[in-house]
């Protein structure tokens, strides 16, 4: 009996020791925090401030009195093709310029055109490819165009004279879906040089199957909107529109250097 009591006492002491060791090994429970759904949470905007830097070229346009069209026209899209390699030169000549600038009067005309477009087609908007083109950039295009000087003016304006883009009174653009900014199919890409891009040749290109009636219809929507804003198109580029003639531009504005 005495032996049994000794064994039981030993077992009890072992159990007590094991229980104490388990308590020592217990991991503290994580504290639980409750958030008041009605409590206002404030994030310091200075910690999340977006640095929207303006480069030297863009600053020169602002200093010349031109305006950013997205500040004037809500809902318009901009994709400056000369800030990419997606142009007929295949090179970026605008660098860090991504916003489109025009003379203030021309921007207001474009706003009217945009309003007229959305009155007739609220699902559409403008997608702008180019606006003002400083002479410094025009010179780059002229120098890098692999054509004889005698035919270069067919592709780009001679920087010695300047074209309407250099005055900030011409705009290149297309139509786009207002919800997505996706461009409509106009039959050719921007900067396509050939008869399918010529408004003057649309009837012929339709007969030859180079473009479709849907392409012509889309172009006509663009033309009607731009005409309502006071712009005129040209015969060789469906995307190009002028606010003034060369003579008027020279009288009203100076060339943008």
Wavefront OBJ file of the C-alpha trace (Angstrom):
o trace
v 0.000 0.000 0.000
v 2.832 2.304 0.939
v 4.409 1.565 -2.450
v 1.162 2.450 -4.251
v 0.952 5.778 -2.440
v 4.507 6.593 -3.495
v 3.683 5.868 -7.150
v 0.515 7.994 -7.031
v 2.407 10.866 -5.461
v 5.023 10.675 -8.222
v 2.368 10.740 -10.951
v 0.629 13.755 -9.371
v 3.893 15.680 -9.143
v 4.624 14.966 -12.832
v 1.181 16.156 -13.865
v 1.598 19.320 -11.807
v 4.983 20.036 -13.381
v 3.626 19.487 -16.915
v 0.696 21.816 -16.229
v 3.022 24.584 -15.044
v 5.260 24.205 -18.100
v 2.243 24.537 -20.439
v 1.245 27.760 -18.749
v 4.761 29.112 -19.303
v 4.577 28.249 -23.025
v 1.218 29.892 -23.684
v 1.377 32.614 -26.369
v -0.322 35.862 -25.348
v -3.497 36.543 -27.281
v -3.342 39.449 -29.756
v -5.208 42.550 -28.703
v -8.404 43.230 -30.617
v -9.115 46.735 -31.865
v -12.534 47.969 -32.829
v -13.071 50.801 -35.353
v -15.937 53.177 -34.908
v -17.729 53.230 -38.292
v -18.907 56.746 -37.553
v -15.419 58.068 -36.890
v -13.914 60.322 -39.590
v -10.467 59.255 -40.834
v -8.313 62.008 -42.297
v -5.272 61.423 -44.525
v -2.795 64.228 -44.821
v -2.900 65.256 -48.509
v 0.688 66.468 -48.319
v 1.842 62.874 -47.919
v 0.119 61.924 -51.195
v 0.736 65.038 -53.261
v 1.153 64.282 -56.969
v 4.114 66.006 -58.532
v 2.812 67.314 -61.865
v 6.005 68.779 -63.213
v 6.076 71.177 -66.136
v 9.045 70.876 -68.476
v 10.859 73.663 -70.257
v 8.963 73.209 -73.546
v 5.569 73.261 -71.846
v 6.543 76.274 -69.762
v 7.504 78.135 -72.946
v 3.992 77.502 -74.314
v 2.404 78.822 -71.130
v 4.678 81.862 -71.225
v 3.584 82.474 -74.831
v -0.027 82.759 -73.632
v -1.332 79.412 -74.890
v -3.781 77.318 -72.879
v -4.082 73.644 -72.001
v -7.240 72.449 -73.774
v -8.183 69.992 -71.015
v -8.530 72.991 -68.700
v -11.046 74.485 -71.124
v -12.943 71.451 -72.420
v -14.192 68.826 -69.939
v -14.362 65.264 -71.202
v -11.836 65.638 -74.016
v -8.982 63.143 -74.470
v -5.413 63.917 -75.538
v -2.788 61.603 -77.013
v 0.011 63.751 -78.428
v 1.415 61.565 -81.176
v 4.647 63.566 -81.361
v 5.288 62.692 -77.716
v 5.469 59.080 -78.894
v 7.019 57.186 -81.775
v 3.530 56.537 -83.211
v 3.835 59.052 -86.052
v 5.182 59.024 -89.574
v 8.616 60.134 -88.318
v 8.750 57.236 -85.897
v 10.297 59.370 -83.150
v 9.353 61.362 -80.058
v 10.052 65.060 -80.639
v 7.996 66.554 -77.784
v 9.790 64.812 -74.938
v 8.007 65.410 -71.640
v 5.154 67.410 -73.205
v 1.926 65.420 -72.914
v -0.720 68.152 -72.725
v -2.115 69.899 -75.785
v -1.924 73.694 -76.046
v -3.684 76.119 -78.391
v -4.272 79.837 -78.649
v -7.021 80.770 -76.138
v -9.393 81.849 -78.909
v -8.874 78.584 -80.748
v -9.425 76.548 -77.569
v -12.776 78.306 -77.120
v -13.695 77.471 -80.722
v -12.824 73.840 -80.068
v -15.007 73.923 -76.960
v -17.961 75.038 -79.101
v -17.244 72.230 -81.580
v -17.119 69.723 -78.729
v -20.433 70.960 -77.331
v -22.056 70.651 -80.766
v -20.662 67.136 -81.124
v -22.109 66.032 -77.795
v -25.458 67.627 -78.512
v -25.787 65.396 -81.574
v -23.765 62.431 -80.292
v -23.504 62.425 -76.479
v -21.690 59.099 -76.594
v -18.758 60.668 -78.467
v -15.950 63.072 -77.664
v -12.719 64.336 -79.211
v -9.354 62.619 -79.040
v -6.674 65.208 -79.866
v -3.419 64.163 -81.520
v -1.656 67.515 -81.911
v -2.119 71.218 -81.315
v 0.515 73.915 -81.241
v 3.877 72.825 -82.628
v 6.717 75.193 -81.716
v 9.140 76.179 -84.469
v 11.950 74.495 -82.543
v 10.133 71.186 -83.001
v 9.187 72.018 -86.578
v 12.874 72.417 -87.349
v 13.578 68.948 -85.957
v 10.883 67.441 -88.163
v 12.163 69.318 -91.200
v 15.782 68.302 -90.623
v 14.934 64.646 -90.032
v 12.515 64.174 -92.906
v 14.226 61.929 -95.429
v 12.931 63.744 -98.506
v 14.404 66.310 -100.913
v 13.851 69.888 -99.749
v 11.764 70.542 -102.857
v 9.024 68.122 -101.734
v 9.372 68.399 -97.937
v 6.586 71.030 -97.785
v 4.175 68.318 -98.927
v 4.775 66.618 -95.564
v 5.740 69.368 -93.090
v 5.718 73.155 -93.165
v 9.033 74.870 -93.795
v 10.110 76.293 -90.401
v 11.459 79.385 -92.199
v 7.842 80.223 -93.045
v 5.873 78.371 -90.427
v 2.581 76.545 -90.693
v -0.697 76.916 -88.834
v 0.355 74.421 -86.146
v 3.274 76.777 -85.435
v 0.834 79.599 -84.704
v -1.241 77.410 -82.388
v -4.338 77.671 -84.578
v -4.477 74.162 -86.061
v -5.521 70.950 -84.377
v -5.273 67.279 -85.341
v -7.952 65.097 -83.817
v -10.414 62.256 -84.213
v -13.600 60.977 -82.611
v -13.593 58.681 -79.588
v -16.045 56.923 -77.312
v -16.705 59.289 -74.412
v -16.753 56.464 -71.852
v -13.404 54.920 -72.796
v -11.432 57.312 -74.999
v -11.122 54.603 -77.655
v -10.837 56.118 -81.135
v -13.419 55.400 -83.803
v -12.329 53.719 -87.017
v -11.764 56.447 -89.622
v -10.373 54.213 -92.339
v -6.698 55.102 -91.859
v -4.362 55.806 -88.999
v -3.241 59.312 -88.063
v -0.357 60.579 -90.213
v -1.244 58.202 -93.029
v -0.077 59.681 -96.312
v -2.116 58.374 -99.201
v -5.447 58.794 -100.947
v -7.461 56.759 -98.388
v -6.816 59.590 -95.894
v -7.859 62.337 -98.350
v -11.323 63.824 -97.777
v -11.136 64.962 -101.413
v -10.796 61.331 -102.572
v -13.385 59.640 -100.384
v -15.846 58.859 -103.184
v -13.070 57.303 -105.269
v -11.639 55.358 -102.312
v -15.120 54.058 -101.498
v -15.583 52.790 -105.065
v -12.167 51.118 -104.945
v -12.913 49.480 -101.599
v -10.092 51.285 -99.795
v -12.477 52.757 -97.203
v -16.090 52.032 -96.234
v -19.220 54.115 -95.933
v -18.934 53.788 -92.150
v -15.523 55.454 -92.302
v -16.926 58.321 -94.347
v -19.876 58.668 -91.950
v -17.525 58.934 -88.962
v -15.422 61.542 -90.740
v -18.541 63.507 -91.589
v -19.574 63.616 -87.930
v -16.137 65.030 -87.100
v -16.294 67.552 -89.946
v -19.745 68.796 -89.000
v -18.751 69.321 -85.372
v -15.577 71.171 -86.300
v -17.415 73.303 -88.842
v -19.881 74.287 -86.120
v -16.939 75.540 -84.088
v -15.624 77.637 -86.974
v -12.891 75.300 -88.219
v -12.143 74.265 -91.788
v -10.581 71.031 -92.947
v -8.058 70.315 -95.689
v -8.238 67.985 -98.670
v -5.418 65.598 -97.770
v -5.839 64.809 -94.038
v -9.170 63.891 -92.449
v -7.758 64.680 -88.979
v -6.449 68.227 -89.616
v -8.509 71.377 -88.995
v -7.609 75.068 -89.103
v -9.174 77.849 -87.066
v -7.806 80.626 -89.326
v -6.119 81.115 -92.661
v -2.378 81.646 -92.873
v -2.952 85.361 -93.444
v -5.333 85.685 -90.495
v -3.013 83.723 -88.208
v -0.107 86.015 -89.109
v -2.171 89.097 -88.344
v -3.638 87.839 -85.063
v -0.809 85.779 -83.568
v 2.925 85.379 -83.628
v 4.788 82.193 -84.442
v 5.395 80.104 -81.342
v 9.137 79.622 -81.037
l 1 2 3 4 5 6 7 8 9 10 11 12 13 14 15 16 17 18 19 20 21 22 23 24 25 26 27 28 29 30 31 32 33 34 35 36 37 38 39 40 41 42 43 44 45 46 47 48 49 50 51 52 53 54 55 56 57 58 59 60 61 62 63 64 65 66 67 68 69 70 71 72 73 74 75 76 77 78 79 80 81 82 83 84 85 86 87 88 89 90 91 92 93 94 95 96 97 98 99 100 101 102 103 104 105 106 107 108 109 110 111 112 113 114 115 116 117 118 119 120 121 122 123 124 125 126 127 128 129 130 131 132 133 134 135 136 137 138 139 140 141 142 143 144 145 146 147 148 149 150 151 152 153 154 155 156 157 158 159 160 161 162 163 164 165 166 167 168 169 170 171 172 173 174 175 176 177 178 179 180 181 182 183 184 185 186 187 188 189 190 191 192 193 194 195 196 197 198 199 200 201 202 203 204 205 206 207 208 209 210 211 212 213 214 215 216 217 218 219 220 221 222 223 224 225 226 227 228 229 230 231 232 233 234 235 236 237 238 239 240 241 242 243 244 245 246 247 248 249 250 251 252 253 254 255 256 257
